[in-house]
Amino acid sequence: MLKKHPRIRLALYLAGAAGAAAAPIIAVAAPEYGVAVSAAAAVLTATALGTAASNLSQPDPQSDA
């Protein structure tokens, strides 16, 4: 999944990490947005981890093996 799109994978990873880091801060600063930001961060993190896990089982198309 997205094996040939490293920039998209990087964007997913960074968005998930940023959302996970920002969720507790936003939940304290603006409680009305806390649940939404936390849920969005969870979805982005799950997508990033799912993409990373699916890439582990696929051979690299550019490798010589």
LOPA-214217 format. One record per atom (N, C-alpha, C, O, CB): residue in one letter; atom name; x, y, z. Coordinates in steps of 0.001 Angstrom, whole numbers, plus 500000, padded with zeros to 6 digits. Glycine has a CB too. Example, Ala and Ser with C-alpha at 12.3 -4.5 7.8 and 13.67 -1.06 7.14 Angstrom:
// residues 2
pt residu: a&atome: N&c1: 513190&c2: 494310&c3: 507800 $
pt residu: a&atome: CA&c1: 512300&c2: 495500&c3: 507800 $
pt residu: a&atome: C&c1: 513200&c2: 496700&c3: 507800 $
pt residu: a&atome: O&c1: 514236&c2: 496681&c3: 508465 $
pt residu: a&atome: CB&c1: 511308&c2: 495527&c3: 509046 $
pt residu: s&atome: N&c1: 512850&c2: 497750&c3: 507080 $
pt residu: s&atome: CA&c1: 513670&c2: 498940&c3: 507140 $
pt residu: s&atome: C&c1: 512900&c2: 500030&c3: 507870 $
pt residu: s&atome: O&c1: 513409&c2: 501138&c3: 508039 $
pt residu: s&atome: CB&c1: 514084&c2: 499402&c3: 505725 $
END
This chain:
// residues 65
pt residu: m&atome: N&c1: 500845&c2: 498823&c3: 500000 $
pt residu: m&atome: CA&c1: 500000&c2: 500000&c3: 500000 $
pt residu: m&atome: C&c1: 500891&c2: 501240&c3: 500000 $
pt residu: m&atome: O&c1: 501681&c2: 501449&c3: 500920 $
pt residu: m&atome: CB&c1: 499038&c2: 499998&c3: 501222 $
pt residu: l&atome: N&c1: 500757&c2: 502038&c3: 498984 $
pt residu: l&atome: CA&c1: 501533&c2: 503264&c3: 498831 $
pt residu: l&atome: C&c1: 503036&c2: 503015&c3: 498825 $
pt residu: l&atome: O&c1: 503812&c2: 503883&c3: 499226 $
pt residu: l&atome: CB&c1: 501186&c2: 504227&c3: 499935 $
pt residu: k&atome: N&c1: 503448&c2: 501843&c3: 498376 $
pt residu: k&atome: CA&c1: 504873&c2: 501501&c3: 498354 $
pt residu: k&atome: C&c1: 505652&c2: 502420&c3: 497421 $
pt residu: k&atome: O&c1: 506806&c2: 502752&c3: 497692 $
pt residu: k&atome: CB&c1: 505063&c2: 500045&c3: 497926 $
pt residu: k&atome: N&c1: 505020&c2: 502832&c3: 496320 $
pt residu: k&atome: CA&c1: 505704&c2: 503667&c3: 495337 $
pt residu: k&atome: C&c1: 505492&c2: 505160&c3: 495579 $
pt residu: k&atome: O&c1: 505862&c2: 505980&c3: 494740 $
pt residu: k&atome: CB&c1: 505234&c2: 503310&c3: 493950 $
pt residu: h&atome: N&c1: 504908&c2: 505513&c3: 496703 $
pt residu: h&atome: CA&c1: 504610&c2: 506914&c3: 497007 $
pt residu: h&atome: C&c1: 505201&c2: 507295&c3: 498367 $
pt residu: h&atome: O&c1: 504459&c2: 507454&c3: 499337 $
pt residu: h&atome: CB&c1: 503078&c2: 507162&c3: 496992 $
pt residu: p&atome: N&c1: 506521&c2: 507444&c3: 498448 $
pt residu: p&atome: CA&c1: 507137&c2: 507728&c3: 499754 $
pt residu: p&atome: C&c1: 506731&c2: 509076&c3: 500339 $
pt residu: p&atome: O&c1: 506679&c2: 509222&c3: 501560 $
pt residu: p&atome: CB&c1: 508636&c2: 507681&c3: 499627 $
pt residu: r&atome: N&c1: 506443&c2: 510057&c3: 499501 $
pt residu: r&atome: CA&c1: 506044&c2: 511370&c3: 500031 $
pt residu: r&atome: C&c1: 504667&c2: 511312&c3: 500676 $
pt residu: r&atome: O&c1: 504430&c2: 511958&c3: 501696 $
pt residu: r&atome: CB&c1: 506050&c2: 512424&c3: 498916 $
pt residu: i&atome: N&c1: 503765&c2: 510546&c3: 500091 $
pt residu: i&atome: CA&c1: 502435&c2: 510392&c3: 500696 $
pt residu: i&atome: C&c1: 502558&c2: 509647&c3: 502018 $
pt residu: i&atome: O&c1: 501914&c2: 510019&c3: 502999 $
pt residu: i&atome: CB&c1: 501469&c2: 509638&c3: 499736 $
pt residu: r&atome: N&c1: 503385&c2: 508591&c3: 502055 $
pt residu: r&atome: CA&c1: 503596&c2: 507858&c3: 503305 $
pt residu: r&atome: C&c1: 504187&c2: 508769&c3: 504365 $
pt residu: r&atome: O&c1: 503752&c2: 508746&c3: 505517 $
pt residu: r&atome: CB&c1: 504514&c2: 506648&c3: 503077 $
pt residu: l&atome: N&c1: 505175&c2: 509572&c3: 503989 $
pt residu: l&atome: CA&c1: 505791&c2: 510490&c3: 504940 $
pt residu: l&atome: C&c1: 504769&c2: 511495&c3: 505460 $
pt residu: l&atome: O&c1: 504754&c2: 511803&c3: 506652 $
pt residu: l&atome: CB&c1: 506972&c2: 511222&c3: 504293 $
pt residu: a&atome: N&c1: 503918&c2: 512006&c3: 504578 $
pt residu: a&atome: CA&c1: 502885&c2: 512956&c3: 505010 $
pt residu: a&atome: C&c1: 501921&c2: 512299&c3: 505989 $
pt residu: a&atome: O&c1: 501522&c2: 512923&c3: 506972 $
pt residu: a&atome: CB&c1: 502112&c2: 513504&c3: 503797 $
pt residu: l&atome: N&c1: 501539&c2: 511048&c3: 505737 $
pt residu: l&atome: CA&c1: 500660&c2: 510329&c3: 506662 $
pt residu: l&atome: C&c1: 501332&c2: 510133&c3: 508012 $
pt residu: l&atome: O&c1: 500712&c2: 510345&c3: 509054 $
pt residu: l&atome: CB&c1: 500257&c2: 508971&c3: 506075 $
pt residu: y&atome: N&c1: 502594&c2: 509732&c3: 507998 $
pt residu: y&atome: CA&c1: 503311&c2: 509510&c3: 509253 $
pt residu: y&atome: C&c1: 503423&c2: 510807&c3: 510053 $
pt residu: y&atome: O&c1: 503173&c2: 510825&c3: 511259 $
pt residu: y&atome: CB&c1: 504711&c2: 508937&c3: 508977 $
pt residu: l&atome: N&c1: 503801&c2: 511892&c3: 509371 $
pt residu: l&atome: CA&c1: 503966&c2: 513171&c3: 510063 $
pt residu: l&atome: C&c1: 502637&c2: 513721&c3: 510571 $
pt residu: l&atome: O&c1: 502572&c2: 514269&c3: 511671 $
pt residu: l&atome: CB&c1: 504621&c2: 514186&c3: 509137 $
pt residu: a&atome: N&c1: 501578&c2: 513576&c3: 509775 $
pt residu: a&atome: CA&c1: 500263&c2: 514052&c3: 510221 $
pt residu: a&atome: C&c1: 499783&c2: 513251&c3: 511424 $
pt residu: a&atome: O&c1: 499222&c2: 513814&c3: 512363 $
pt residu: a&atome: CB&c1: 499235&c2: 513958&c3: 509077 $
pt residu: g&atome: N&c1: 500000&c2: 511945&c3: 511398 $
pt residu: g&atome: CA&c1: 499613&c2: 511120&c3: 512543 $
pt residu: g&atome: C&c1: 500395&c2: 511468&c3: 513795 $
pt residu: g&atome: O&c1: 499830&c2: 511562&c3: 514885 $
pt residu: g&atome: CB&c1: 499805&c2: 509660&c3: 512220 $
pt residu: a&atome: N&c1: 501706&c2: 511660&c3: 513634 $
pt residu: a&atome: CA&c1: 502538&c2: 512009&c3: 514790 $
pt residu: a&atome: C&c1: 502188&c2: 513397&c3: 515325 $
pt residu: a&atome: O&c1: 502116&c2: 513596&c3: 516538 $
pt residu: a&atome: CB&c1: 504026&c2: 511953&c3: 514412 $
pt residu: a&atome: N&c1: 501970&c2: 514353&c3: 514427 $
pt residu: a&atome: CA&c1: 501616&c2: 515707&c3: 514865 $
pt residu: a&atome: C&c1: 500259&c2: 515723&c3: 515554 $
pt residu: a&atome: O&c1: 500082&c2: 516397&c3: 516568 $
pt residu: a&atome: CB&c1: 501610&c2: 516672&c3: 513675 $
pt residu: g&atome: N&c1: 499311&c2: 514988&c3: 515009 $
pt residu: g&atome: CA&c1: 497987&c2: 514927&c3: 515629 $
pt residu: g&atome: C&c1: 498025&c2: 514260&c3: 516991 $
pt residu: g&atome: O&c1: 497363&c2: 514703&c3: 517929 $
pt residu: g&atome: CB&c1: 497022&c2: 514188&c3: 514730 $
pt residu: a&atome: N&c1: 498805&c2: 513192&c3: 517093 $
pt residu: a&atome: CA&c1: 498916&c2: 512501&c3: 518379 $
pt residu: a&atome: C&c1: 499599&c2: 513383&c3: 519423 $
pt residu: a&atome: O&c1: 499255&c2: 513333&c3: 520604 $
pt residu: a&atome: CB&c1: 499692&c2: 511189&c3: 518212 $
pt residu: a&atome: N&c1: 500560&c2: 514184&c3: 518987 $
pt residu: a&atome: CA&c1: 501242&c2: 515080&c3: 519922 $
pt residu: a&atome: C&c1: 500366&c2: 516273&c3: 520306 $
pt residu: a&atome: O&c1: 500418&c2: 516743&c3: 521443 $
pt residu: a&atome: CB&c1: 502552&c2: 515574&c3: 519315 $
pt residu: a&atome: N&c1: 499567&c2: 516760&c3: 519366 $
pt residu: a&atome: CA&c1: 498759&c2: 517959&c3: 519617 $
pt residu: a&atome: C&c1: 497446&c2: 517661&c3: 520327 $
pt residu: a&atome: O&c1: 496883&c2: 518548&c3: 520968 $
pt residu: a&atome: CB&c1: 498470&c2: 518658&c3: 518318 $
pt residu: a&atome: N&c1: 496951&c2: 516444&c3: 520227 $
pt residu: a&atome: CA&c1: 495627&c2: 516123&c3: 520781 $
pt residu: a&atome: C&c1: 495492&c2: 516449&c3: 522269 $
pt residu: a&atome: O&c1: 494509&c2: 517088&c3: 522644 $
pt residu: a&atome: CB&c1: 495331&c2: 514662&c3: 520567 $
pt residu: p&atome: N&c1: 496420&c2: 516046&c3: 523134 $
pt residu: p&atome: CA&c1: 496251&c2: 516385&c3: 524551 $
pt residu: p&atome: C&c1: 496318&c2: 517886&c3: 524827 $
pt residu: p&atome: O&c1: 495614&c2: 518396&c3: 525698 $
pt residu: p&atome: CB&c1: 497305&c2: 515684&c3: 525369 $
pt residu: i&atome: N&c1: 497167&c2: 518586&c3: 524081 $
pt residu: i&atome: CA&c1: 497293&c2: 520030&c3: 524278 $
pt residu: i&atome: C&c1: 496003&c2: 520731&c3: 523868 $
pt residu: i&atome: O&c1: 495518&c2: 521614&c3: 524576 $
pt residu: i&atome: CB&c1: 498489&c2: 520590&c3: 523476 $
pt residu: i&atome: N&c1: 495454&c2: 520340&c3: 522732 $
pt residu: i&atome: CA&c1: 494208&c2: 520949&c3: 522265 $
pt residu: i&atome: C&c1: 493052&c2: 520577&c3: 523182 $
pt residu: i&atome: O&c1: 492165&c2: 521395&c3: 523424 $
pt residu: i&atome: CB&c1: 493901&c2: 520515&c3: 520823 $
pt residu: a&atome: N&c1: 493055&c2: 519358&c3: 523689 $
pt residu: a&atome: CA&c1: 491982&c2: 518937&c3: 524598 $
pt residu: a&atome: C&c1: 491956&c2: 519785&c3: 525863 $
pt residu: a&atome: O&c1: 490885&c2: 520047&c3: 526410 $
pt residu: a&atome: CB&c1: 492145&c2: 517462&c3: 524967 $
pt residu: v&atome: N&c1: 493116&c2: 520214&c3: 526329 $
pt residu: v&atome: CA&c1: 493175&c2: 521061&c3: 527522 $
pt residu: v&atome: C&c1: 492846&c2: 522510&c3: 527169 $
pt residu: v&atome: O&c1: 492092&c2: 523172&c3: 527881 $
pt residu: v&atome: CB&c1: 494569&c2: 520975&c3: 528178 $
pt residu: a&atome: N&c1: 493415&c2: 522999&c3: 526065 $
pt residu: a&atome: CA&c1: 493235&c2: 524403&c3: 525692 $
pt residu: a&atome: C&c1: 491837&c2: 524693&c3: 525161 $
pt residu: a&atome: O&c1: 491268&c2: 525743&c3: 525460 $
pt residu: a&atome: CB&c1: 494261&c2: 524795&c3: 524655 $
pt residu: a&atome: N&c1: 491280&c2: 523782&c3: 524380 $
pt residu: a&atome: CA&c1: 489958&c2: 523987&c3: 523782 $
pt residu: a&atome: C&c1: 489170&c2: 522686&c3: 523895 $
pt residu: a&atome: O&c1: 489132&c2: 521903&c3: 522946 $
pt residu: a&atome: CB&c1: 490074&c2: 524445&c3: 522285 $
pt residu: p&atome: N&c1: 488543&c2: 522448&c3: 525040 $
pt residu: p&atome: CA&c1: 487862&c2: 521174&c3: 525272 $
pt residu: p&atome: C&c1: 486777&c2: 520843&c3: 524247 $
pt residu: p&atome: O&c1: 486489&c2: 519669&c3: 524012 $
pt residu: p&atome: CB&c1: 487257&c2: 521184&c3: 526631 $
pt residu: e&atome: N&c1: 486176&c2: 521861&c3: 523637 $
pt residu: e&atome: CA&c1: 485123&c2: 521585&c3: 522659 $
pt residu: e&atome: C&c1: 485670&c2: 520917&c3: 521395 $
pt residu: e&atome: O&c1: 484922&c2: 520255&c3: 520675 $
pt residu: e&atome: CB&c1: 484407&c2: 522876&c3: 522288 $
pt residu: y&atome: N&c1: 486960&c2: 521082&c3: 521122 $
pt residu: y&atome: CA&c1: 487583&c2: 520445&c3: 519963 $
pt residu: y&atome: C&c1: 488401&c2: 519214&c3: 520345 $
pt residu: y&atome: O&c1: 488904&c2: 518515&c3: 519465 $
pt residu: y&atome: CB&c1: 488468&c2: 521439&c3: 519243 $
pt residu: g&atome: N&c1: 488539&c2: 518943&c3: 521607 $
pt residu: g&atome: CA&c1: 489395&c2: 517862&c3: 522073 $
pt residu: g&atome: C&c1: 489012&c2: 516494&c3: 521546 $
pt residu: g&atome: O&c1: 489873&c2: 515732&c3: 521107 $
pt residu: g&atome: CB&c1: 489385&c2: 517829&c3: 523546 $
pt residu: v&atome: N&c1: 487725&c2: 516176&c3: 521587 $
pt residu: v&atome: CA&c1: 487273&c2: 514854&c3: 521131 $
pt residu: v&atome: C&c1: 487494&c2: 514702&c3: 519631 $
pt residu: v&atome: O&c1: 487944&c2: 513650&c3: 519177 $
pt residu: v&atome: CB&c1: 485782&c2: 514638&c3: 521473 $
pt residu: a&atome: N&c1: 487183&c2: 515732&c3: 518863 $
pt residu: a&atome: CA&c1: 487343&c2: 515658&c3: 517410 $
pt residu: a&atome: C&c1: 488813&c2: 515526&c3: 517015 $
pt residu: a&atome: O&c1: 489153&c2: 514725&c3: 516144 $
pt residu: a&atome: CB&c1: 486735&c2: 516896&c3: 516746 $
pt residu: v&atome: N&c1: 489671&c2: 516295&c3: 517643 $
pt residu: v&atome: CA&c1: 491097&c2: 516229&c3: 517321 $
pt residu: v&atome: C&c1: 491679&c2: 514893&c3: 517754 $
pt residu: v&atome: O&c1: 492507&c2: 514317&c3: 517046 $
pt residu: v&atome: CB&c1: 491860&c2: 517384&c3: 517992 $
pt residu: s&atome: N&c1: 491261&c2: 514403&c3: 518891 $
pt residu: s&atome: CA&c1: 491742&c2: 513107&c3: 519363 $
pt residu: s&atome: C&c1: 491308&c2: 511984&c3: 518425 $
pt residu: s&atome: O&c1: 492098&c2: 511091&c3: 518118 $
pt residu: s&atome: CB&c1: 491232&c2: 512834&c3: 520781 $
pt residu: a&atome: N&c1: 490064&c2: 512027&c3: 517970 $
pt residu: a&atome: CA&c1: 489575&c2: 511004&c3: 517037 $
pt residu: a&atome: C&c1: 490299&c2: 511093&c3: 515699 $
pt residu: a&atome: O&c1: 490665&c2: 510067&c3: 515124 $
pt residu: a&atome: CB&c1: 488058&c2: 511150&c3: 516823 $
pt residu: a&atome: N&c1: 490509&c2: 512300&c3: 515201 $
pt residu: a&atome: CA&c1: 491229&c2: 512466&c3: 513938 $
pt residu: a&atome: C&c1: 492667&c2: 511982&c3: 514060 $
pt residu: a&atome: O&c1: 493191&c2: 511350&c3: 513143 $
pt residu: a&atome: CB&c1: 491205&c2: 513933&c3: 513496 $
pt residu: a&atome: N&c1: 493303&c2: 512273&c3: 515181 $
pt residu: a&atome: CA&c1: 494674&c2: 511801&c3: 515398 $
pt residu: a&atome: C&c1: 494723&c2: 510278&c3: 515447 $
pt residu: a&atome: O&c1: 495656&c2: 509666&c3: 514928 $
pt residu: a&atome: CB&c1: 495246&c2: 512390&c3: 516698 $
pt residu: a&atome: N&c1: 493727&c2: 509673&c3: 516067 $
pt residu: a&atome: CA&c1: 493688&c2: 508208&c3: 516130 $
pt residu: a&atome: C&c1: 493533&c2: 507602&c3: 514737 $
pt residu: a&atome: O&c1: 494173&c2: 506599&c3: 514421 $
pt residu: a&atome: CB&c1: 492538&c2: 507740&c3: 517038 $
pt residu: v&atome: N&c1: 492689&c2: 508204&c3: 513908 $
pt residu: v&atome: CA&c1: 492499&c2: 507702&c3: 512541 $
pt residu: v&atome: C&c1: 493781&c2: 507860&c3: 511731 $
pt residu: v&atome: O&c1: 494192&c2: 506930&c3: 511037 $
pt residu: v&atome: CB&c1: 491335&c2: 508444&c3: 511845 $
pt residu: l&atome: N&c1: 494414&c2: 509025&c3: 511813 $
pt residu: l&atome: CA&c1: 495658&c2: 509242&c3: 511071 $
pt residu: l&atome: C&c1: 496770&c2: 508317&c3: 511553 $
pt residu: l&atome: O&c1: 497533&c2: 507794&c3: 510742 $
pt residu: l&atome: CB&c1: 496101&c2: 510695&c3: 511200 $
pt residu: t&atome: N&c1: 496867&c2: 508114&c3: 512843 $
pt residu: t&atome: CA&c1: 497887&c2: 507222&c3: 513385 $
pt residu: t&atome: C&c1: 497636&c2: 505785&c3: 512950 $
pt residu: t&atome: O&c1: 498572&c2: 505076&c3: 512581 $
pt residu: t&atome: CB&c1: 497923&c2: 507313&c3: 514912 $
pt residu: a&atome: N&c1: 496389&c2: 505353&c3: 512991 $
pt residu: a&atome: CA&c1: 496062&c2: 503992&c3: 512547 $
pt residu: a&atome: C&c1: 496353&c2: 503819&c3: 511062 $
pt residu: a&atome: O&c1: 496846&c2: 502771&c3: 510646 $
pt residu: a&atome: CB&c1: 494586&c2: 503671&c3: 512835 $
pt residu: t&atome: N&c1: 496053&c2: 504832&c3: 510262 $
pt residu: t&atome: CA&c1: 496346&c2: 504763&c3: 508831 $
pt residu: t&atome: C&c1: 497848&c2: 504691&c3: 508589 $
pt residu: t&atome: O&c1: 498310&c2: 503898&c3: 507768 $
pt residu: t&atome: CB&c1: 495751&c2: 505973&c3: 508101 $
pt residu: a&atome: N&c1: 498603&c2: 505508&c3: 509293 $
pt residu: a&atome: CA&c1: 500058&c2: 505496&c3: 509127 $
pt residu: a&atome: C&c1: 500651&c2: 504161&c3: 509559 $
pt residu: a&atome: O&c1: 501511&c2: 503611&c3: 508871 $
pt residu: a&atome: CB&c1: 500696&c2: 506635&c3: 509927 $
pt residu: l&atome: N&c1: 500199&c2: 503642&c3: 510690 $
pt residu: l&atome: CA&c1: 500718&c2: 502349&c3: 511155 $
pt residu: l&atome: C&c1: 500288&c2: 501213&c3: 510237 $
pt residu: l&atome: O&c1: 501070&c2: 500297&c3: 509982 $
pt residu: l&atome: CB&c1: 500245&c2: 502068&c3: 512583 $
pt residu: g&atome: N&c1: 499064&c2: 501259&c3: 509740 $
pt residu: g&atome: CA&c1: 498601&c2: 500239&c3: 508793 $
pt residu: g&atome: C&c1: 499400&c2: 500265&c3: 507511 $
pt residu: g&atome: O&c1: 499748&c2: 499216&c3: 506969 $
pt residu: g&atome: CB&c1: 497130&c2: 500433&c3: 508481 $
pt residu: t&atome: N&c1: 499692&c2: 501458&c3: 507022 $
pt residu: t&atome: CA&c1: 500501&c2: 501588&c3: 505814 $
pt residu: t&atome: C&c1: 501912&c2: 501066&c3: 506052 $
pt residu: t&atome: O&c1: 502468&c2: 500359&c3: 505212 $
pt residu: t&atome: CB&c1: 500547&c2: 503049&c3: 505352 $
pt residu: a&atome: N&c1: 502485&c2: 501414&c3: 507190 $
pt residu: a&atome: CA&c1: 503834&c2: 500934&c3: 507503 $
pt residu: a&atome: C&c1: 503856&c2: 499418&c3: 507635 $
pt residu: a&atome: O&c1: 504777&c2: 498765&c3: 507143 $
pt residu: a&atome: CB&c1: 504350&c2: 501582&c3: 508796 $
pt residu: a&atome: N&c1: 502855&c2: 498856&c3: 508291 $
pt residu: a&atome: CA&c1: 502809&c2: 497402&c3: 508470 $
pt residu: a&atome: C&c1: 502619&c2: 496684&c3: 507139 $
pt residu: a&atome: O&c1: 503220&c2: 495632&c3: 506919 $
pt residu: a&atome: CB&c1: 501683&c2: 497019&c3: 509432 $
pt residu: s&atome: N&c1: 501798&c2: 497231&c3: 506252 $
pt residu: s&atome: CA&c1: 501579&c2: 496570&c3: 504970 $
pt residu: s&atome: C&c1: 502813&c2: 496673&c3: 504082 $
pt residu: s&atome: O&c1: 503032&c2: 495808&c3: 503234 $
pt residu: s&atome: CB&c1: 500369&c2: 497175&c3: 504260 $
pt residu: n&atome: N&c1: 503615&c2: 497707&c3: 504258 $
pt residu: n&atome: CA&c1: 504833&c2: 497834&c3: 503464 $
pt residu: n&atome: C&c1: 505920&c2: 496875&c3: 503918 $
pt residu: n&atome: O&c1: 506833&c2: 496578&c3: 503148 $
pt residu: n&atome: CB&c1: 505348&c2: 499251&c3: 503528 $
pt residu: l&atome: N&c1: 505845&c2: 496384&c3: 505144 $
pt residu: l&atome: CA&c1: 506844&c2: 495431&c3: 505623 $
pt residu: l&atome: C&c1: 506765&c2: 494109&c3: 504883 $
pt residu: l&atome: O&c1: 507784&c2: 493451&c3: 504673 $
pt residu: l&atome: CB&c1: 506675&c2: 495196&c3: 507108 $
pt residu: s&atome: N&c1: 505563&c2: 493715&c3: 504487 $
pt residu: s&atome: CA&c1: 505388&c2: 492402&c3: 503874 $
pt residu: s&atome: C&c1: 505576&c2: 492421&c3: 502361 $
pt residu: s&atome: O&c1: 505565&c2: 491361&c3: 501736 $
pt residu: s&atome: CB&c1: 504024&c2: 491868&c3: 504203 $
pt residu: q&atome: N&c1: 505744&c2: 493582&c3: 501764 $
pt residu: q&atome: CA&c1: 505905&c2: 493670&c3: 500320 $
pt residu: q&atome: C&c1: 507376&c2: 493823&c3: 499962 $
pt residu: q&atome: O&c1: 508098&c2: 494569&c3: 500623 $
pt residu: q&atome: CB&c1: 505091&c2: 494840&c3: 499754 $
pt residu: p&atome: N&c1: 507829&c2: 493125&c3: 498921 $
pt residu: p&atome: CA&c1: 509217&c2: 493309&c3: 498495 $
pt residu: p&atome: C&c1: 509393&c2: 494688&c3: 497859 $
pt residu: p&atome: O&c1: 508461&c2: 495236&c3: 497272 $
pt residu: p&atome: CB&c1: 509637&c2: 492198&c3: 497499 $
pt residu: d&atome: N&c1: 510579&c2: 495228&c3: 497984 $
pt residu: d&atome: CA&c1: 510886&c2: 496528&c3: 497400 $
pt residu: d&atome: C&c1: 511016&c2: 496366&c3: 495888 $
pt residu: d&atome: O&c1: 511841&c2: 495573&c3: 495435 $
pt residu: d&atome: CB&c1: 512191&c2: 497128&c3: 498012 $
pt residu: p&atome: N&c1: 510220&c2: 497099&c3: 495085 $
pt residu: p&atome: CA&c1: 510283&c2: 496918&c3: 493634 $
pt residu: p&atome: C&c1: 511600&c2: 497387&c3: 493029 $
pt residu: p&atome: O&c1: 511911&c2: 497012&c3: 491899 $
pt residu: p&atome: CB&c1: 509146&c2: 497654&c3: 492980 $
pt residu: q&atome: N&c1: 512380&c2: 498190&c3: 493735 $
pt residu: q&atome: CA&c1: 513637&c2: 498694&c3: 493203 $
pt residu: q&atome: C&c1: 514838&c2: 497866&c3: 493644 $
pt residu: q&atome: O&c1: 515960&c2: 498139&c3: 493216 $
pt residu: q&atome: CB&c1: 513829&c2: 500124&c3: 493621 $
pt residu: s&atome: N&c1: 514630&c2: 496870&c3: 494484 $
pt residu: s&atome: CA&c1: 515763&c2: 496067&c3: 494950 $
pt residu: s&atome: C&c1: 516144&c2: 495035&c3: 493896 $
pt residu: s&atome: O&c1: 515346&c2: 494703&c3: 493019 $
pt residu: s&atome: CB&c1: 515427&c2: 495370&c3: 496288 $
pt residu: d&atome: N&c1: 517359&c2: 494536&c3: 493992 $
pt residu: d&atome: CA&c1: 517861&c2: 493555&c3: 493034 $
pt residu: d&atome: C&c1: 517429&c2: 492143&c3: 493371 $
pt residu: d&atome: O&c1: 517568&c2: 491249&c3: 492537 $
pt residu: d&atome: CB&c1: 519361&c2: 493619&c3: 492969 $
pt residu: a&atome: N&c1: 516914&c2: 491915&c3: 494556 $
pt residu: a&atome: CA&c1: 516568&c2: 490562&c3: 494990 $
pt residu: a&atome: C&c1: 515330&c2: 490045&c3: 494323 $
pt residu: a&atome: O&c1: 514911&c2: 488918&c3: 494587 $
pt residu: a&atome: CB&c1: 516383&c2: 490521&c3: 496469 $
END
